Amino acid sequence: MGVQKEIKELEVAKLPELQHRNFRNDEFWKKIPGWANVSRAEFSDHKWQTKNSIRKIDQCKKVLGKLLKEEIYQDMLEGQKITPMNIRITPYIFALIDWEDAANDPLRKQFLPLGSQFLEDHPFYREDSLSEDDDSPVPMITHRYPDKVLFLPTSICPVYCSYCTRSRLIGGSTESVEKETYGANQKNWEAAFDYLMKMPLIEDVVISGGDSYMLTPAQIEHIGESLLKIPHIRRIRFATKGIAIFPQKILTDDAWVMALKKVHRLGLSFGKQVVVHTHFSCPREITKWSQMAMDRLYQIGILVRNQAVLQAGVNDKVEDMVLLTRQLSYMNIQPYYVYQHDMVPGCEHFRTTLREAVEIEKAVRGTTAGFNTPTFVCDLPGGGGKRHVASYEYYDEENGISVWRAPYVKPNEHFLYFDPIHKLSKEAQERWADPKKQQEMIDAAVKASGVQS
């Protein structure tokens, strides 16, 4: 009877509607020649993952051997001359890339840029698209919403994403960009804690960077305890992409997980929230390790939410976004946000039009329960904050110009978001090639919106 039940469950799991319940559990890393003899136990160990992370293009060639096509290798070398981000990618993600079709693989696109994929930046791109530095009253703090701040205690990440909104700070200097980055130093955090103590309206702190995965257990405890002991702070969120790209750390770095657990329990004793925000981009990142890591966090009572970035060729197909949403929900991760891509340098090939985001959300909404449906938002250039993708004041689709307001955040300003020029009509592209017409189009859009600034 038991065997028949198992067979029936396997048959049910093969149904297309239940694809989100299937988690890859094969030894996929053994397809990589350099890791063919790596055991499951070794691959599961967070120390092995960290030690063997890919940091140079030459390492790709070393571990892939003949699996790396020469044209892809040369294209990646050219990519390093253009990208604002250095390479850092865990073996876990590297091995999940389809190296037979690397040019089109969504994981390769996110972490190993090709020179041939880059497009000219939009005329109105910004290195600090969201004006985080402008809204920074003290170092490492961005304070935009009255009751919430962003705290950036480190500039280090376990992987460096090619689409990073903080590429001005993260990933070290490259051939095209010089950066002043910083590690995690407790002495440098005291000014941030002092500021928070003096601002009684603040109730919510997001701990990001960089990535909180790269904080030591002692640093996790220090930050958590320091924030929770400030009477008016009610909620803290540790932001990390780690669960998505390095689940082995949750499973084998007991000291780090126990530090998080300790902070969570302290929060409970104070009647305060301690949660984790992670960053899965597409279903290809999800395996049995993802599910096991989430099982561990769920068992110790930690709520995890997901924030994804909408990216062309990665997750801009409805079926991929629906599958991602369902898989996250099945793992007890709440789909929270999907961001319209920020207008930062080196990312035009990732950006979608605003219309694409609106239509994808329409298609996703209704495929599952409302509380497990992500909200699609545009984080407004210039510091207007997050706005629902359909809440613009005016949208000139022909020229790719949308006009926005943020009535409570910055009531006397208007904000502009621009679609990628290469996705516009030929006629619109020609207009964008003329600086004089650029301003005429913008002025016309602002006038049509009726927004007074």
N, C-alpha and C positions, 0 to 999 in steps of 0.2 A: 504493500500500500504506500509506504514511504517513497519508494523508487518511482512509482507512478505519479505521485504528487510532484516530485522533483522534475520529472519529464514534462508534466503539464505546465509547471511554472516556467520552465525554460522555453516552451513553445509560446506561451503568452508573452514572455519578454522579447520575443522576436518581432512582435507586432510593431509596425511603424509608429503607432501612437505611444508606444512604451519604450521607444529608443532611449529616452532619457534615463532609464533605469539600468542601462548596460554600461558598465565601467571597464575600460580597457585594463587588462591584468596580465598581459603577456610580457615576455622579456624583450621588449622592443629595443632596448639599448644594445643588445648583442648584435644588431644589424650594423652597428658602427664598428668598423674593423679594429680600431684602437681599444674598444671596450668589449670585444667579443668574449673575453675570458673573465669579465667582471661578474661576480656572483650577485644574486639578489640581495644578500646580506650587506655586501659592500655598497651596492647602488642605493640601498635603503638608508645608509648612514649619512647624517648631515655633514660630518667632517669630510667624508670622501667627496660629497657633492661640492663643498666649498673649495677643497684642494684642487679639484679637477675642473673648476669652472673655466670656460673659454674666455680669454682676455685679449687674444691677438688673432688676426686672420691666419697667420702661419700655424697656429694650433689647430685650426679647422682642417688644414691640409694634413697635418700630422695624424690626427685621430680618424679622419675620413678616408685617407688614402685615395684609391681609385674611385671611391664613391663620390668624391667631389669633382664635378666636371670643371675642366680648365677655364671655360668661359665664365662660369659662376665665380670661380676663385678670383679671376682677374677683375670681374665686376665688383666683387666685394672689396678688393684692394682700392679700386677707384672710389668706392663709397666712403672709405675712411678718409679720403681727401676732402670730402664735402660735408659729411655729417657733423652736427654739433655735439654728438654723443660718442664717447668711447664704447668699446665692446665689453660687456660682462654678461655672460649667459650660463645658467646652470646646466650640467650634463642632462638633467631631467628634461628640460625643454629642448636642448640641442638634439637629443636622441629622438624626440617626438617629431622633429621636422622630417618631411618627406623629401629626402635628398635626391630622389629620382625626378622630382618636379620642384626643385628648390625655388625657382623664380616665382612660382605662384603660391608657394606655401604660406599660410597666414602667420605661422610662428616665425619663420625666417624673416618675413616682412617686418615684424615688430622689433626684432633684435639684431639682425644682421643686414644692414642696408646695402643695396646695390647702387653703384654709381649711376646706372642707366635709369633708375626709378625716379630720381630727383627731378623736380620741376622748379621753375623760378618762383621765388616767394611772392606772395601777393603784395602789391604796392603798400598796403596798409597793415602788414604784419608788424608785430611787436615782440621784442625779446621777452619782455614782461607783459604778456598780453592781458593778464588779469589785473595789472597794477597792484600786485601784492606788495611790492617795495614801497609804493606811494602810500599804501594804507598800513605801513609798519611803524608804530609809535616807538618801539624799541627793537633791537636786533632779535631776529628769529620769531617775532610775533607779527601776524597780520590781523588787524582788527577792523572788520567791515560791518558785520551785523552787530547790533547793540549787545546781544547776549552771548555771542559766540566769537572765539578766536581760533586762529590757526597757529600752532606752535611747531617750529621746525628745528628740533634739537640736533639734527645730523644731516649731512649732505650725501651720505653713503647709501647705496642700494645693493641688494643681492643680484639684481640684473639691471642693465641700463636699457630702457625702452627708447626706441628711435623716435617715438612720438611724444616724448616727455614735455610737459608744459613748463617745467623748471630747468630746461636744458641750459639756461644761462648760469645755473649754479651747480647742477648735478653732472656727474660723469667725467669730471676732470677736463683739462684743456685738450683740444684736438688740433689738427692742422689748420682748421678754419676758425676756431674760437679759443680765446684765452679766458680762463675763469679763475675767480678767487673762491675756492671751495673750503669747506671746513669739516672736520670730523665731529665726534661727539665728546664734548668737554663739559663736565658738570659745572666748573667755575663760570663758564659763559652763560649758564642758564639762570643764574641768580637774578639778573636784571629782569628777565621774563617773569619769574615767580613774583618779584616785587611789584611789577606792573599789574599782574593779575590780582594780587592781594589788595591793591588800591582801587580796583574797578569793580564795585559791588554789583553792577548790572550783569557782569559776565557769569554765565551759568554753564557754558558748554565749551570744552577745549578739544580740538582735534590735534593729535600728536602725529606728525607726518615727517616730511623731510624732502629728500632722502626717504628712508624707510625704517620704521620702528623695529623691523626684523633685525636690523643691524645694531641695535642697542644691546648691551650686555644685560644679563639678568639683574645685576646690581643697579644698572641705570634704569631698567624698567621699574623696579621697585622704588627707586628714588623719585622718579618723575611721578609715578602713580600716587605715592604717599604724599608728596609735596602738594600735588593738585587737590587730592581728596581732603586734605586737612584745611584747605581754604574754605571757610564756611559757605560762601555763596556759590561755589562751583558744584553743580549737580550731576554733570555728565562729562565723562571723558571717553574719547575714542582713539584707540591705537590703529593707525592706518598703515597697512602693509600689503604689498603685492605678493608677499611670501607664500601664502597658502596656495596661490595659483601656480607659482613657478618653482616652488621649493618646499613641497609638503613634507619632505623627509625631516625637516627641522622640527616640525610639530610632533613627529612620531619618535624621534630619537634624541632631541636636545631637551632632556628632562628639566634641567636647571632653568632654561628659558621659559618653558611652559609652566613650571611651578611658580616662577616669579609673576607671570601673568595671572595665574590662579590666585596667588596671595593678594595681589592688587584688587582683583575682582571681589574676593571675599571681604577685603577691607571696605570696598565700596558698598557691598551689601550691608555691612554692619553700620554704615553711616546713612543707609537708605538712598544711596546714589548709584548711578549707572556706570558700568565699565564694559564697553563693547569693543569689538574689532571691526574695522572696515577693510575689506580686501578688494581685489581687482582682477577678476577673471574677464578676459576679453572675448574668448571664443571656445566652443566645445572641444576643440582639439587639445586644449590644455588640461582637460579633465581625465583622470584615470582613477584606478582603485586607490592609489595613494591619496588622491584628493579626498575621496570619501572617507578613508580611514583617519586622515588628519582631522576632518570635520567631526567625525564620530568622537574623537578624543576631546575636542573643544566643547562639543555639545554635552558630553557627559559631565564636564566640570561646570556646566551652566553658562558658558560664554556665548552671547548672541553675536552672530557675524552677519554683516550686510555687505553687498557687492556694489561697486561703482565701476562701470565700464566706460570706455571711450568709443564712440562710433568711428569706425575706420574702414575706408574703401579697401575691398579685397580681403578683409579680415572678418568682419561681422555685419556687413551692410546688406546681407540677404535675409529676407524675412524668416526663412526656415532655420537659418543659423541662430538668429536672435531668439526665436521661439524655443529651439532646443536648448540654448544656453540658459534661458530663463527657467525652463522646467528642470534642467539638471541641477541648477543652483538650489532651487526650492526643494528638490528631492534630497539634497545633502544638508538641508537645514540652514542654507544661506539665503537671506532675504534679498532678492533683487531690489536695489534701491534707486540708483541713478544710471542713466546712459547719457553721457555728455556729447554734445556737438563738439567736434574737434576744435581746440583753441588755435588762434592764428599766430602760431609761433614759427620761428625759422626752421627750414629743412623738412617741413611736414605737408607741403601742398598736395603731394601724391596720396596722403592719407585722408584729406578732408573731403567731406560730402557736402552737397547743397542742403540748405535748411529744409527744402521741400522733401528731400529723401528722408530726413529724420522724422518729419511729420507723418509721412506715409508709412514708414516702418512702425512707428508707435501705434498708428491706427490699426495696423495688421496684428501687432502683438497683443494689444488690449482685447480682452475677451477670450484669449487662449487658455487662461488660467485665472485663479482667484485674484481679485483686485489688489489685495495686500501683498501678493507675490508678483505683481506686475511693475516693472521699473518705470520711473518717470523720466522722460526724455527732456533734457534741459540744455539751454545754451548759457554758458558762463560768460557774461557779457564782457567784451573787450573794454578796458578802461575802468573796471572795477564796479560794474553794476550788480554783480552777483548772479546767482543762478535764476533763470527764468524758464518757464515751460516753453518748449519749442514752438507752440502755436500761440503764444501770448504777445507776439510782436505788435507794434502799433501799425506798421505798414511793411509790406514785402513786395519789392520790385523784382519779380522772378526773372524777368528778361535780362536785367543787368546784375542780378545777384546781390541786391542791397536790401537789408532789413533794418528797420528803425525800431528802437526799443526804449522803454522807460522802466525805471526802478523807483517807484513813487516813495517808498519808505527809506530805501538805502541812500539814494542820492536824488532827492525830489526835483531839483532844478536843472537836471541834466538829461540829455538824450544819449543813446549809445547806438553804435553801428556794428553790425556783423556782415561780413562779405562772403558770398559763395566763392569757391575756387574758380578762377577765370577759365581754366581749361574745360570746365563742364558747361560753359555758357555757349550760346549760339556764335557763329562766326562773326556776325555783325556786332554783337556785344563785345566780343574779344577785340575787335578793331577799335571800338570806342574806348576800351580800357587801355589801349596802347597810346592814347592821346591824353597827356596829363590835364589839359584844359577840359576835355570832355569828362574826365573822371570827376572833377569837382562839380561840373554841371549836373551829372547824374546824381551825385550825392545830395546836392542842394535841392534838386527836384524831388527826391525821395523824402527828404526831411520836410519839405513844404507839403507834400501830399499826405504825410503822416498827421499833420496838424499839431505836432508836438512843439510847444514853446519852451525855449531854453533861455 
